[in-house]
Amino acid sequence: MLRTRALEAGGPERLYDVEVAGQPATRRRVAVAWTADESRRLRVWLVWSTVLTLGLVAVLYALARWG
């Protein structure tokens, strides 16, 4: 199992520490390029997934309440 920890979120790259769980000697720092377009797509995806999740919760609540 891999564990990751975000270090920095600003700028054109995001930095992460990645290691095999329980083995600190395997820790490596990984830089991932991040563009404004990717940030926009992530925001859109988060909004739609939230709307769909809340809609599903409302439907399931209605079914449990009146079904």
Buried (B, 14 or more C-beta within 10 A) or exposed (E): EEEEEEEEEEEEEBBBBEBEEEEEEEEEEEEEEBEEEEEEEEEEEEEEEEEEEEEEEEEEEEEEEEE
